[in-house]
Amino acid sequence: MTDYPEKLQEIIEDFAFITDRTERSEYLIEIADRFADVRVPPEISTAPHPPENHVQFCESDAYVWAIDQPDGTQRYYFDVLNPQGLSAMAMAVILGETLSGQPPEQVATVPADVVFKIFGREIARGKGQGLRGIVSMESHAARQKLENG
């Protein structure tokens, strides 16, 4: 079993109790409504964003930034250019709120399949691939931080 950072584990547990697809969707929309809190600020990037921040295969045209913090952690920011990309926005909020400020050792080990614990196994293949890409970019940034100091 994966040992998730505490805040992320709490979200996973919340979703474990939601078995109704409509209720799950409504909860994800509520989360996506907080996207402005994790959206990349203009002093870091404005569209068009650099290709190295682009999430490959994400239908919602998502971007991820990992900004080093003085305490050795990273703060994560996102952009989702598709205004209909509510799933990508919800994933960004969940990751930004639960992994920003966490030890890179913990963030680096978050598996991309955490998407299924949040969105359910029935998520469409293309959507799931893009959401896993968002998680992978964040984990990769944490691994790079660990390697480069």
Number of C-alpha atoms within 10 A of each C-alpha: 3 9 11 18 17 13 14 19 15 13 14 19 12 13 18 14 9 15 10 8 12 10 12 18 15 11 15 22 15 13 18 21 13 16 23 14 15 20 20 19 13 8 6 10 15 11 8 7 14 10 9 10 17 20 22 18 17 21 18 21 17 25 26 25 21 21 14 16 11 7 9 13 21 23 17 24 26 28 26 24 16 13 9 10 17 20 21 30 30 23 23 31 25 23 21 23 19 20 25 22 17 19 16 22 15 16 25 20 17 21 15 18 16 18 21 15 14 21 22 17 12 9 13 10 10 12 17 24 18 22 30 23 23 28 23 19 21 28 23 18 21 25 18 13 18 15 8 7 7
